[in-house]
Every structure is written in C-alpha cells, then in structure tokens.
Amino acid sequence: MNGVVILAGHGLSVAAYLGLAVWALFVRRGLALPSRRGMVTGCLATAMWAGCSVFAAVLPRAALNLVEIVRIYAWLQLMAQLYEHNEALSRSDDTARRFLTGRALWLAEMVVGIVAVLAALPAMAPFAVLLVPLNSAMVLSSAVVGMVLAEKVFFGSGLSARWGLKYLMLGVVTVFVLDFYLQADALMLHNVSGTIVAARGLVVVLVVPLLAVAIGRMKSWTRTGEPTLNVSREAALHGMALLGSGIYLLAMAGIAFFVREAGGVWGSSLRITFLVGGFLVMFVALGSGSFVSRAKIYIYRTFFTYKYDYREEWRRFIGMMSAHQPLTLGERIVHAVADMMDSPSGALWLRQRQDDVFVPDCEWNYHGVRPAERADSPFIAYLRQTGWVLETDDAKTRSNLPPWILEHARAGAWLVIPLIHRGEVLAFLVLDRARAPRRLDWEDRDLLKTA
C-alpha cells in the first residue's frame, strides 16, 4: 500500500509546487529581488521530482536519481544566493562565502549527479557495492550543506530579514532533514525504506503553506544593515519554553503511537507525517512573533513585579541607536522605539522648516499611507500642547487625529509618538499594533517618554 501513499503525496506535491512557482513568479512584492528566480526554480524542480516519483515504476532509476539531485541543487542554489546577499556574513566570513558560491555548488552537485546516475545504471552493477553507498553519502552531504547554509542565512540576517526568511528556512530545512534521514537509513541498512519514501511526498506537501507565506514576504528576504544584538533572555521564559516543549513532545509521541497502531497500512507513513507536522507546528509557534509576545506578557505578569527589565531595555536601545551600520538616524529611531513596544512596523515623519511641513522620512515594514502633515495643523498643535503618546483606540484622542491615521487604524495603526525638543515637535512616529494585543500603561508611557 506504500504505492497508494506515494501516488497521493507526490501527486499533491506536483500541483502544490506548480502553484507556488506561479505565485512566486507573479507576486508583486520584491519585483527586483534576484532570489525570485531561485524560488521559482526550486518549486519547479520539486514539482518535476514529485511527478517523476509518481511514475517511478516505469522510469529508469538513473532518471529518478538525477531529478532528485536537480531538486536538491535548486534549493541549495537559492540558499547560496541568499547567503551571498547577506552583507554581514560576507564581512565576517569571507572565506566561506567564496567557497559557497554558485559555481562551487554547481560543480559539487554535478559530481553528485554523475555518481547518482552511475549508481543506477545496469552496466555499473559490478560496482554497485561501492557506488550505491557513495551516492547515499553524497546526497546526505548535500542535505547537510543545505541545513548549514540555511542556518548561516537565517542567523546572519538582520531582524526584518528574519521575519521574511523564517518560514522559508523552516520549510526547506524540514525537507533537507527528511532527505538526511532517508539517506542515513539507506547507508546503515543498505536499503531505501519504502515507508520513508512514501511519507516524503506527504511531508513535502506539508511545508507548502510555509513556503507560500515566505513568498508573500519575499521583499524582506535580503534586508541588511540592521544591528545584531544578543540580549540575554529571562530564565523564566527559557524554563517555561523548555517545559512547554517537553510536554508537547510527550503528547505528540503518544498520539503518534496510536496513529501507527490504528492506521493500518497507512499507519507507519502517517506516523512519520504526523511527527514532522507536530515539529513544524512547534517551530512555527516558537518562531511566531505574536505567540512569543503573548507568552512573554503572560510570564512577566505572572512572575515579575515590573513589566520591563530596564537594564536590558536600555542596553538594547543604546545599542540600536549607536551601532555602526548604513541605516540613517531616522531608521534607527523607528527600529528602536518599535522594538520597545513589540511593534512589527512603523514610520517616521520629520519636520522640514523651510516648508513648515512634516514629511515622511523613513519606514520599517509600514504599509499605510504616508501623506505630509502641515506644521500648523490641529493635530500637530495637539501634540505640541500635550506631549502625549496617543493611542488610536482611545476615544478621548481620536477626535484629534487626522483622517489618514484614523483610516490606517483599521488596518493596524496603534500609537502616535511625538518627538519633542524644547517645546517644539521635531518629528512624530506612527507604530502599528503590537504582536500581542495590549493597552498602554504607566510603565509603557514612562519608557517611551524617557526614550
């Protein structure tokens, strides 16, 4: 019955990855991004591999091995492109960057492809004892290179790039891990597990939603220049995350056991698919800014007297403002204040004295309209008079907000923060809603006023 699972999983993969390729080709975000071609190629290569797997019974083994190498190379090439565009890594690890170029990957995968084809040719049967394990070892090594590249790209990227890349890296690494497991199993047992092969099509379909979200965030894949700050986290947050993950994994293992026992001929394949899906759910939750933000708020309210660790907040704020980077002062202000309020996006308006008008200066993931605002408008006068941080949800302040902010409030605008010096409004910030729903309290307002 593994054949039925293979037909179902790989057949779905063909349709899903052709759809992803079309989505990546025509999505309007990040039109100038060179990695677009790599994403389309990876999706098409995966669709071709899945289609050949459906007809594995009638196709030569050499052709199946070759299309698998093409699929792996396509995703490695995308990882290499993203790696080369990561300026932080290119400065700190130039030797590795030169080694992991597209040409080096092409030569390496060409060698792997030749070995894969030779291992499957009937004429090379006398050498199968050497070639088949060598093929598995080389494909296994390619999967390891893919996982290392993904780690380098993700952790070497800036904050906003991680937001765009996390689901792409998670989806690609999931498939590489399964490739690694399949080839390691083949090396140890000298046989390819039909159960793992059958489950692989289902797992490849399982990561499609992650890749679709990543394509929608394509514009943010290669943002560079943000500071990388390694701020220590609270022991309580680590402890609760570890405890929750342990309980989740125990529950998942128990359910997987019953799935295997009750699943009949589908049991083993469904168990592997369920386990991979369970890990994906856990990693997506841990990588979700909204989930982590809600967890932090719950833990801080439960175990701590004050909401903020002010020492860490000021270390992060000062590091963001003073870091050596190509970002302008305005961009650093948006980043620093948005991070304080756990906001995913914001924009800055700066006063131009010659025209006596506030004009949009910079933005970070901000999608609202950004019109100019006259310095003599009632809105600016209200900011100058009160100096308050305004919430768009507060009925007392809504009447003093301009229509364009109220319109964007429906989509996400949350705070208006004036930047005042000697009684004059020099600029103001508009931040979108925090990742976890919250209302400002006295600690938030004091922190913002001091900043």
Secondary structure by P-SEA (a helix, b strand, c coil): caaaaaaaaaaaaaaaaaaaaaaaacccccccccaaaaaaaaaaaaaaaaaaaaacccccaaaaaaaaaaaaaaaaaaaaaaaaacaaaaaccaaaaaaacaaaaaaaaaaaaaaaaaaaccccccccccaaaaaaaaaaaaaaaaaaaaaaaaaaccaaaaaacaaaaaaaaaaaaaaaaaaaaaaaaccccaaaaaaaaaaaaaaaaaaaaaaaacccccccccccccccccaaaaaaaaaaaaaaaaaaaaaaaaaaaacccaaaaaaaaaaaaaaaaaaaaaacaaaaaaaaaaaaacccccccaaaaaaaaaaaaacccccccaaaaaaaaaaaaaccccbbbbbbbccccccccccccccccbbbbbbcccaaaaaaaacccccccccccccccccaaaaaaccccccbbbbbcccccccbbbbbcccccbbbbcaaaaaaaaac
